[in-house]
Amino acid sequence: MFSGFGHKFFNLDGASTHHIINEIGYKHALEKTKKNGFPGIISLDLNSGYYGPDGKWSKKFSRVSHHMYNPITDQGEAINNAIDAFKIAAKDLDSDNRLHRKIAHFTCARGLHFVVDGLTPAHHYGHKIHGVKGPADWYDPHWNHAKSPHYNILFKRHGQFELMCAIYMFFNTKKIIKNYRILRKHRSIDPFDNPDHLKIFLKKKAIMINQTQVYEKFLAGKKIKEQIIKETFPEIIHAVEIYIRSLYLLAATQKKHGRFYIRIPRPSDIKRAFLQVLVSKKPKNRNPVWEKYFKSRSRKNLENNRDNTGQNS
């Protein structure tokens, strides 16, 4: 999927398809959950675009096959990379080492990137070229590895498909969220506590998306906008939510059953507790009718006392 322009000082990462999908899945997965040190959406965004896997790919530091997955031939490393990143992140998110935690945050974003790549219909097309030492180890008739990404986005069908999906996502985000909430009612959102089970789930999801033939319809010149908005994007978002839920489950489980943490109270905590003891709280269940009655009675008594004082004087 489209992840912004690959420039360091000017890019559209925040408006890219990867980032918007991550944000929708993240909000649905952890909307009412304490993060407990889990990477925030800003951290995931920073490590998903230019500073993530696509940045290395644009500089030809990573292999093309690492971003691809053909569900028919089971070739490509996108799903495997997502699971490898999942294992590393689940292990180090609870680390006492600050550097390890930063690596876990980066790896979590990296894993989410490969989840989306592995489920993108255009990434299901082609096959791995064996014996190639360079980064261009994947044959795709609709992408020219000798040319720049910008050339392929403008003139090759693979790039045009991803750019079109990015436009659909950007201008129809609310509609896609609505469609996803409808889909979510008919899909399980239970997390996986085993990375191997998560891997099987992602591969089945890739097969399901591939069977819709949306990319083949695009290559044939057919209109695919409604199908992308109603089916393709919601299915990918569902996979992203399950990935986040599963990672959160393992990270939280390790924190709960692993090392024990002793929280030393700060001076502000002691002060707050001391004030709560000294200051009496007003009773919550007060009857407004009786309050009005007693107020009126006290007001009448005050007026009578004033009258009596005036008469005596």
C-alpha positions as CSV (number, residue, x, y, z in Angstrom):
1,M,0.0,0.0,0.0
2,F,0.9,3.6,-0.5
3,S,3.0,5.1,2.4
4,G,3.8,8.6,1.3
5,F,6.5,10.1,-0.7
6,G,10.0,8.8,0.1
7,H,11.7,12.0,1.0
8,K,13.2,12.8,4.3
9,F,12.1,16.5,4.6
10,F,8.9,16.3,2.7
11,N,6.6,13.3,2.7
12,L,2.9,12.4,3.1
13,D,3.3,9.6,5.7
14,G,0.5,10.9,7.9
15,A,-1.9,10.8,5.0
16,S,-0.7,7.4,3.6
17,T,-2.8,4.3,3.4
18,H,-0.6,2.4,5.9
19,H,-1.0,5.1,8.6
20,I,-4.7,5.5,8.2
21,I,-5.3,1.7,8.4
22,N,-3.1,1.5,11.5
23,E,-4.9,4.3,13.2
24,I,-8.4,2.8,12.5
25,G,-7.3,-0.7,13.7
26,Y,-5.5,0.8,16.7
27,K,-8.4,2.8,17.9
28,H,-10.8,-0.2,17.6
29,A,-8.3,-2.5,19.3
30,L,-7.3,-0.3,22.3
31,E,-10.0,2.4,22.5
32,K,-11.0,1.7,26.1
33,T,-7.8,0.0,27.3
34,K,-4.9,1.2,29.4
35,K,-1.8,1.2,27.2
36,N,0.5,0.0,29.9
37,G,3.6,1.0,27.9
38,F,2.2,-0.3,24.6
39,P,3.4,1.8,21.7
40,G,1.2,4.9,21.0
41,I,-0.2,5.6,17.5
42,I,2.3,8.4,17.0
43,S,5.2,6.0,17.6
44,L,3.7,3.6,15.1
45,D,3.2,6.3,12.6
46,L,6.8,7.6,12.9
47,N,8.2,4.1,12.3
48,S,5.8,3.0,9.5
49,G,6.7,5.3,6.6
50,Y,9.9,6.9,5.5
51,Y,11.7,5.7,8.7
52,G,10.2,2.3,8.4
53,P,10.4,-0.6,5.9
54,D,9.4,1.4,2.8
55,G,12.2,3.9,3.5
56,K,14.7,1.1,3.4
57,W,13.0,-0.3,0.3
58,S,13.1,3.0,-1.5
59,K,16.9,3.2,-0.8
60,K,17.2,-0.4,-2.0
61,F,18.4,-1.6,1.4
62,S,15.8,-4.3,1.6
63,R,14.6,-7.0,-0.8
64,V,11.4,-6.5,-2.7
65,S,10.2,-10.1,-1.8
66,H,10.2,-9.0,1.9
67,H,7.1,-6.8,1.1
68,M,5.3,-9.4,-1.1
69,Y,3.2,-12.5,-0.5
70,N,1.6,-14.6,-3.1
71,P,-1.1,-16.7,-1.3
72,I,-1.5,-19.1,-4.2
73,T,2.2,-20.1,-4.3
74,D,3.0,-19.2,-0.7
75,Q,6.0,-17.2,-1.8
76,G,7.1,-13.8,-0.4
77,E,8.2,-12.9,3.1
78,A,5.7,-10.2,4.1
79,I,3.6,-12.4,6.4
80,N,6.8,-14.1,7.8
81,N,8.3,-10.7,8.5
82,A,5.1,-9.6,10.3
83,I,5.3,-12.6,12.6
84,D,9.0,-12.3,13.3
85,A,8.4,-8.6,14.3
86,F,5.5,-9.8,16.4
87,K,7.7,-12.2,18.4
88,I,10.4,-9.6,19.0
89,A,8.0,-6.9,20.0
90,A,6.1,-9.2,22.4
91,K,9.4,-10.1,24.1
92,D,10.9,-6.6,24.5
93,L,7.8,-4.4,25.1
94,D,8.1,-5.3,28.8
95,S,11.9,-5.0,29.0
96,D,13.7,-3.0,31.7
97,N,16.1,-1.8,29.1
98,R,15.0,1.5,27.5
99,L,16.8,0.7,24.2
100,H,15.0,-2.7,24.0
101,R,11.7,-1.0,24.5
102,K,12.4,1.5,21.7
103,I,13.4,-1.4,19.5
104,A,10.1,-3.1,20.4
105,H,8.1,0.0,19.4
106,F,10.0,0.2,16.1
107,T,9.4,-3.5,15.5
108,C,5.7,-3.3,16.3
109,A,5.3,-0.6,13.6
110,R,7.4,-2.7,11.2
111,G,5.2,-5.7,11.8
112,L,2.0,-3.7,11.1
113,H,3.6,-2.5,7.9
114,F,4.2,-6.0,6.7
115,V,0.7,-7.1,7.7
116,V,-0.7,-4.5,5.3
117,D,1.8,-5.3,2.6
118,G,1.0,-9.0,2.8
119,L,-2.7,-8.4,2.4
120,T,-2.5,-5.8,-0.4
121,P,-3.9,-7.3,-3.6
122,A,-1.2,-5.9,-5.8
123,H,1.4,-7.6,-3.6
124,H,-0.1,-11.0,-4.3
125,Y,1.0,-10.9,-7.9
126,G,4.2,-12.3,-9.2
127,H,6.9,-14.7,-7.9
128,K,10.3,-14.7,-6.3
129,I,13.4,-14.8,-8.5
130,H,15.9,-17.2,-7.1
131,G,19.6,-16.6,-7.2
132,V,19.4,-12.8,-7.2
133,K,21.7,-11.1,-4.7
134,G,20.3,-7.6,-5.2
135,P,17.1,-6.1,-3.8
136,A,15.0,-6.7,-7.0
137,D,14.4,-10.4,-6.2
138,W,10.6,-10.4,-7.1
139,Y,9.1,-10.6,-10.6
140,D,6.2,-8.3,-11.1
141,P,5.1,-7.5,-14.7
142,H,3.4,-4.3,-13.5
143,W,6.4,-2.8,-11.6
144,N,9.7,-1.8,-13.1
145,H,12.4,-2.2,-10.5
146,A,14.9,-0.4,-12.7
147,K,12.8,2.8,-12.5
148,S,12.1,5.0,-9.4
149,P,9.0,4.5,-7.3
150,H,7.6,7.8,-8.6
151,Y,7.8,6.5,-12.2
152,N,6.0,3.3,-11.2
153,I,3.3,5.2,-9.4
154,L,2.6,7.3,-12.5
155,F,3.1,4.8,-15.3
156,K,2.9,1.2,-14.0
157,R,-0.3,-0.6,-13.1
158,H,0.9,-1.7,-9.7
159,G,1.7,1.8,-8.6
160,Q,-1.5,3.2,-10.1
161,F,-3.5,0.7,-8.1
162,E,-1.9,1.7,-4.8
163,L,-2.2,5.4,-5.6
164,M,-5.9,4.9,-6.4
165,C,-6.4,3.0,-3.2
166,A,-4.7,5.8,-1.3
167,I,-7.1,8.3,-2.8
168,Y,-10.1,6.2,-2.0
169,M,-8.9,5.8,1.6
170,F,-8.1,9.5,2.1
171,F,-11.4,10.8,0.7
172,N,-13.7,8.0,2.0
173,T,-12.2,7.4,5.5
174,K,-15.5,7.8,7.4
175,K,-17.3,5.5,5.0
176,I,-14.6,2.9,5.3
177,I,-14.8,3.1,9.1
178,K,-18.6,2.6,8.9
179,N,-18.2,-0.4,6.6
180,Y,-15.6,-1.9,9.0
181,R,-17.9,-1.6,12.0
182,I,-20.5,-3.5,10.0
183,L,-17.9,-6.1,9.1
184,R,-16.7,-6.3,12.6
185,K,-20.0,-7.5,13.9
186,H,-19.6,-10.6,11.8
187,R,-15.9,-11.3,12.5
188,S,-14.2,-12.5,15.6
189,I,-12.0,-10.0,17.4
190,D,-10.5,-12.4,19.8
191,P,-6.7,-12.1,20.0
192,F,-4.3,-15.0,19.4
193,D,-1.9,-16.1,22.2
194,N,0.3,-18.0,19.8
195,P,2.2,-16.4,16.9
196,D,1.8,-19.5,14.8
197,H,-2.0,-19.3,15.0
198,L,-1.8,-15.6,14.1
199,K,0.3,-16.5,11.1
200,I,-2.3,-19.0,9.9
201,F,-5.0,-16.3,10.4
202,L,-3.1,-13.8,8.3
203,K,-2.4,-16.3,5.5
204,K,-6.1,-17.2,5.4
205,K,-7.0,-13.5,5.3
206,A,-4.6,-13.1,2.3
207,I,-6.3,-16.0,0.5
208,M,-9.7,-14.5,1.1
209,I,-8.7,-11.1,-0.2
210,N,-7.0,-12.7,-3.2
211,Q,-10.1,-14.6,-4.1
212,T,-12.1,-11.4,-4.5
213,Q,-10.1,-10.8,-7.7
214,V,-10.1,-7.0,-7.1
215,Y,-6.6,-6.5,-8.6
216,E,-7.5,-8.6,-11.7
217,K,-10.6,-6.5,-12.2
218,F,-8.5,-3.3,-12.0
219,L,-6.0,-4.7,-14.6
220,A,-9.0,-5.4,-16.8
221,G,-10.2,-1.8,-16.6
222,K,-13.2,-2.5,-14.4
223,K,-14.4,-0.1,-11.6
224,I,-13.3,-1.3,-8.2
225,K,-14.0,1.7,-6.0
226,E,-17.0,0.3,-4.1
227,Q,-15.3,-3.1,-3.6
228,I,-12.2,-1.5,-2.2
229,I,-14.2,0.7,0.2
230,K,-16.7,-2.0,1.2
231,E,-14.6,-5.2,1.3
232,T,-10.8,-4.8,0.8
233,F,-10.0,-2.1,3.3
234,P,-12.3,-3.4,6.1
235,E,-10.7,-6.9,5.8
236,I,-7.2,-5.5,6.0
237,I,-8.2,-3.3,9.0
238,H,-9.7,-6.3,10.7
239,A,-6.3,-8.1,10.4
240,V,-4.5,-5.1,11.8
241,E,-6.8,-4.9,14.8
242,I,-6.3,-8.7,15.5
243,Y,-2.5,-8.2,15.2
244,I,-2.6,-5.3,17.7
245,R,-4.9,-7.1,20.1
246,S,-2.7,-10.3,20.0
247,L,0.5,-8.3,20.6
248,Y,-1.1,-6.4,23.5
249,L,-2.3,-9.7,25.0
250,L,1.1,-11.2,25.0
251,A,2.9,-8.1,26.2
252,A,0.4,-7.6,29.1
253,T,0.5,-11.3,30.0
254,Q,4.3,-11.2,30.3
255,K,4.1,-8.0,32.4
256,K,1.5,-9.6,34.7
257,H,3.2,-13.0,35.2
258,G,6.8,-11.9,34.9
259,R,8.7,-9.4,37.1
260,F,6.9,-7.7,39.9
261,Y,7.1,-3.9,40.2
262,I,7.0,-2.0,43.4
263,R,5.6,1.5,43.0
264,I,7.2,4.0,45.4
265,P,4.7,6.7,46.3
266,R,5.8,10.2,45.2
267,P,5.5,13.3,47.6
268,S,2.5,14.4,45.5
269,D,0.8,11.1,46.1
270,I,1.3,11.3,49.9
271,K,0.0,14.9,49.9
272,R,-3.1,14.0,47.9
273,A,-3.9,11.0,50.2
274,F,-3.4,13.2,53.3
275,L,-5.7,15.9,52.0
276,Q,-8.4,13.3,51.2
277,V,-8.4,12.2,54.8
278,L,-8.5,15.7,56.3
279,V,-11.1,17.2,53.9
280,S,-14.5,15.7,54.5
281,K,-16.4,14.8,51.4
282,K,-20.0,15.8,50.9
283,P,-22.5,12.9,50.9
284,K,-23.3,11.9,47.4
285,N,-27.0,10.8,48.0
286,R,-28.6,14.0,49.2
287,N,-32.4,14.6,48.9
288,P,-33.0,17.9,47.2
289,V,-36.5,18.2,48.6
290,W,-35.3,18.0,52.2
291,E,-32.5,20.5,51.4
292,K,-35.0,23.0,50.1
293,Y,-37.2,22.4,53.2
294,F,-34.4,23.0,55.7
295,K,-33.2,26.0,53.8
296,S,-36.6,27.6,53.8
297,R,-37.0,26.8,57.5
298,S,-33.7,28.3,58.4
299,R,-34.6,31.4,56.3
300,K,-37.9,31.8,58.2
301,N,-36.2,31.4,61.5
302,L,-33.7,34.0,60.6
303,E,-36.4,36.5,59.6
304,N,-38.4,35.8,62.9
305,N,-35.3,36.4,64.9
306,R,-34.8,39.7,63.2
307,D,-38.4,40.7,63.8
308,N,-38.1,39.8,67.5
309,T,-34.9,41.8,67.8
310,G,-36.6,44.8,66.3
311,Q,-39.6,44.6,68.6
312,N,-37.4,44.3,71.8
313,S,-35.4,47.3,70.8
